[in-house]
Amino acid sequence: MVCIYCKNNTFVTNSRNKNNNQVWRRRKCLTCKACFTSIEEVLYNKYILISTPKKLIELSKEQLFLDIYSSIGHLNRDKVVIATYLTDIVLSKINKALDNGQIDLRRYQEIIFKTLKRFNNIASVHYKAYFMNQ
């Protein structure tokens, strides 16, 4: 990675796994000696495909977030934070269920449903009614 200040090469001085599927890195520039932090995250829609009977669909983290957000709409708590957290959990589970970068649509929906059911039964019922078997 290049320095955000002088555009020269940097090296990593510290690296840690953050939440799900993110890496936190502390970097230092070789030239200007500036330090900065980067957070690296996998771009899911570039390598995970959802297989349906007729075609392959790229996974959209944004669409997954919106589906989960809609399913927890009845909650009075901070829905954005909760939906973000649940999306990260679902993506982590999907990563483990991949077969050559693909996941069957039914398995994809089942992972979301079970994650929501474990969190809130009403959210899982909403997801099943509005997003499963489409």
C-alpha positions as CSV (number, residue, x, y, z in Angstrom):
1,M,0.0,0.0,0.0
2,V,1.2,3.5,-0.7
3,C,1.4,6.4,1.9
4,I,-1.7,8.6,2.0
5,Y,0.5,11.6,2.4
6,C,3.5,11.2,0.0
7,K,2.4,8.3,-2.1
8,N,5.5,6.2,-1.4
9,N,5.7,2.6,-0.2
10,T,4.7,1.7,3.4
11,F,5.2,-1.3,5.6
12,V,2.9,-2.9,8.2
13,T,4.0,-2.4,11.9
14,N,0.9,-4.0,13.5
15,S,-1.9,-6.2,12.2
16,R,-5.0,-7.6,13.9
17,N,-8.1,-9.4,12.9
18,K,-11.1,-7.1,13.6
19,N,-14.8,-8.1,13.6
20,N,-15.8,-10.6,10.9
21,N,-13.8,-10.6,7.7
22,Q,-11.8,-7.4,8.4
23,V,-8.1,-6.8,9.1
24,W,-6.9,-3.7,11.0
25,R,-3.3,-2.7,10.0
26,R,-1.0,0.0,11.3
27,R,1.3,1.3,8.5
28,K,4.4,3.4,8.4
29,C,5.8,5.2,5.4
30,L,9.3,4.4,4.4
31,T,10.0,7.9,3.1
32,C,8.1,10.5,5.2
33,K,7.8,8.2,8.4
34,A,4.1,9.0,8.7
35,C,1.9,6.5,10.4
36,F,-1.7,5.7,9.5
37,T,-4.3,2.9,10.0
38,S,-6.1,0.9,7.3
39,I,-9.0,-1.5,7.6
40,E,-9.2,-4.1,4.9
41,E,-12.4,-5.9,4.1
42,V,-13.3,-8.5,1.5
43,L,-15.5,-7.4,-1.4
44,Y,-18.0,-10.2,-1.4
45,N,-19.8,-9.4,-4.5
46,K,-16.6,-10.0,-6.5
47,Y,-16.2,-13.6,-5.6
48,I,-19.3,-15.2,-4.0
49,L,-22.0,-16.4,-6.4
50,I,-25.5,-17.5,-5.4
51,S,-26.7,-20.3,-7.6
52,T,-30.3,-20.4,-8.6
53,P,-32.0,-22.9,-10.9
54,K,-31.6,-20.5,-13.9
55,K,-28.5,-18.4,-13.3
56,L,-25.7,-17.3,-11.0
57,I,-26.2,-14.1,-9.0
58,E,-23.4,-12.0,-7.4
59,L,-23.8,-11.7,-3.7
60,S,-24.6,-8.1,-2.7
61,K,-23.6,-7.2,0.9
62,E,-25.7,-4.1,0.6
63,Q,-28.8,-6.1,-0.5
64,L,-28.2,-8.6,2.3
65,F,-28.0,-5.7,4.8
66,L,-31.3,-4.2,3.5
67,D,-33.1,-7.6,3.7
68,I,-31.9,-8.0,7.3
69,Y,-32.7,-4.4,8.2
70,S,-36.2,-4.8,6.8
71,S,-36.7,-8.0,8.9
72,I,-35.8,-6.3,12.1
73,G,-37.9,-3.2,11.4
74,H,-40.2,-3.9,14.4
75,L,-37.4,-3.4,16.9
76,N,-37.1,-0.1,18.8
77,R,-33.3,-0.3,19.2
78,D,-30.6,0.9,16.9
79,K,-31.5,-1.0,13.8
80,V,-28.5,0.0,11.7
81,V,-26.0,-1.2,14.2
82,I,-27.9,-4.5,14.7
83,A,-28.4,-5.1,11.0
84,T,-24.7,-4.4,10.4
85,Y,-23.7,-6.9,13.1
86,L,-26.1,-9.6,11.8
87,T,-24.9,-9.0,8.2
88,D,-21.3,-9.7,9.3
89,I,-22.4,-12.9,11.1
90,V,-24.3,-14.1,8.1
91,L,-21.4,-13.3,5.8
92,S,-19.0,-15.3,8.1
93,K,-21.4,-18.3,8.0
94,I,-21.7,-18.0,4.2
95,N,-17.9,-18.0,3.8
96,K,-17.8,-21.3,5.7
97,A,-20.5,-22.9,3.5
98,L,-19.0,-22.0,0.1
99,D,-18.3,-24.6,-2.5
100,N,-15.9,-23.2,-5.2
101,G,-17.1,-19.7,-4.4
102,Q,-20.7,-20.6,-4.8
103,I,-23.6,-21.2,-2.5
104,D,-27.0,-22.6,-3.3
105,L,-29.9,-20.1,-3.0
106,R,-31.8,-22.3,-0.5
107,R,-28.7,-22.7,1.7
108,Y,-28.1,-18.9,1.5
109,Q,-31.6,-18.2,2.7
110,E,-31.4,-20.9,5.3
111,I,-28.3,-19.3,6.9
112,I,-30.0,-15.9,7.0
113,F,-33.2,-17.4,8.4
114,K,-31.4,-19.4,11.2
115,T,-29.2,-16.4,12.1
116,L,-32.3,-14.2,12.4
117,K,-34.2,-16.9,14.3
118,R,-31.4,-17.1,16.9
119,F,-31.5,-13.3,17.3
120,N,-35.3,-12.6,17.2
121,N,-38.1,-15.0,16.2
122,I,-40.3,-12.2,14.7
123,A,-37.4,-11.1,12.5
124,S,-37.0,-14.7,11.1
125,V,-40.7,-15.0,10.4
126,H,-40.6,-11.6,8.6
127,Y,-37.6,-12.8,6.5
128,K,-39.3,-16.1,5.6
129,A,-42.5,-14.4,4.6
130,Y,-40.9,-11.6,2.5
131,F,-37.6,-13.0,1.1
132,M,-37.7,-16.8,1.1
133,N,-39.1,-18.8,-1.8
134,Q,-39.2,-15.9,-4.2
